[in-house]
Amino acid sequence: MEVVVVDNKINNMVHVIDNRRRYLCSSACRLKKIAKENQFIQDVSDDYQKYYTYIKTLKLNQYNALKKLFEYLEKLKKTQNINKTLLLEGSLDQKILLKKMKEIKKDLDKITETYN
């Protein structure tokens, strides 16, 4: 399969997941407001809260793991006698990690915003 086709499929999946996440966020907010009136809805709202807490924990774990990798690469660059090619590769890897960390931080901010 060509890389372009795979990239398109991945982009489509990311779009669908993002739409679903936005839908769940808006549903959670609506349920939070309505929950005061109905015990059943309160239970559903509590389930949403547990879901968001779980997702937040996963995102924090991802962020921390990427941060450790970033710090390891930084330490490796400083302490090891590395040629320029490996140094450039390490720097590129760090840029990729930083980009992913920013994405995860953005997701965490959205999750936190929804339930605060």
N, C-alpha and C positions, 0 to 999 in steps of 0.2 A: 504494500500500500504506500502511496506517495506521502511524503511528509506533509504536504499541503492538505491533503484529505484528512490525515490524522489531526492536524492542527485545527482544521475547521470543526471536526467532531468534538474535539476538546473544548473549543470556544463555545460551541452550541451547548455542551453539557454545563459549562461554567455559567452560561447565561440562564439556563433552566434552573440550576441550583440557586443562583442569585435571586431569581424571581420567586422561587419557592421560599427562600429565607425572608424576603421582604413581605411575602404574604403571611408567613408565620408570625413575623414581628407585628404586623398590623392586627392580625387576629389576636395575638396575645394582649396587645394594648386594649382592644375592644372588650375582650373577656375580662380583663382586669377591672374595667369600669362597671361591667354588668355583674360581676361576681358578687358584689355586695348585696344584690337582690335575690340571688338564687344559690343555694348550697351546692347543687350539682355543678353549676358553672364554676363555683369556687373550687371544687375538686379538679375540674379541667384546668382552671387557671393555675392551680398549684402544680399540676403536671407540666404545664408550659414553663413555670418557674424552674422546676427541676431540670427540664430539658435545657434551658438557657444556662443554668449553672453548670451542667455537664459540658455543654459546648464551650463555655467560657474556660473551664478547667482544661479541656483539650487544647484550646488555642493558646492558653498560657504555657502549657507543657511544650507545645510546638515552638513557641517563641523562645522559651528558655533553652531548648535543645539547639536551636539555630544560633542563639547567642553564644553558647558554649563552643560550637563549631567555629564561629567567627573569632572568638577569643583564642582558640587553639591555633587557628591559622595565623593570627597576629603574633602569637608567641613563637610559633615555628619560624616565621619570617625573621624574627629578631634573634633567635638563638641558634639557628642552623646555618651552616655555610651552604647557601643555595645559589645555583646559577640563575642568570637573568630570566631564562625561559620559565623555570619553575616559580620564580618570584612573580612574574606576570600572571601565570596561571593562578597562583594563590590570590593575587589581587582581584582577578576576575571572579574567582570563586567567592571572595568576600563581598564583592558588589552584588552578586546573585543572592547571597545570604541576606544582605541588608535589604534588598528589594523584597524578598519573601517576608522578612521580619516586619517591614512596613505594611505589607498586605495583611499580615496576621494582626498587627496592632490596630489597623483600620477596622478589621472584623470585630476585634475585641471592643473597640470604642462603640461600634454599632450595637453590639449585644448589651453592653453596659448602659447605653443610652435608652434602650428599649425598656429595661426593667428598673430604671431609677426615677 
